[in-house]
């Protein structure tokens, strides 16, 4: 945690620490709901209260985590665009800081996760649709086959329509157009 608390009494420092820890725990639990480990959520929460960039070593010491675990956590947060590597004057070590825009963090996180899922699911659906159409073409006079595969084809097309819509939603998140419909709080 930020040790630059000069001017505070021990009681004030403890109260501030308790308040911050509550937020850090809340961030960790919230991120855990979205598939990010609790420890990485706590890492992000702890970094959120740093008022200047911090090194991997400093964060490892603050969190009481191994450098390997810390490095993995930092990499995860960077992949999610929640922290960024910054230049540290007079040092060859990497410094990291939180991207403080919670709206951007949210949109980046979900865009990354959703886009990956959408592309994977659409690939599977398109492959199945192609197979169903080949099955239909293999025996066009079999009315039972045609009936069953037509129903499946419609279900797959409905799912593909959903994923096309989800692509547009992701685009709205990434472009910021979502905030035209649901404005950010001021």
Helices and strands as residue ranges (DSSP letters): H 10-33, H 38-48, E 54-55, H 56-63, H 67-79, E 83-86, E 95-98, H 102-138, H 143-175, H 178-181
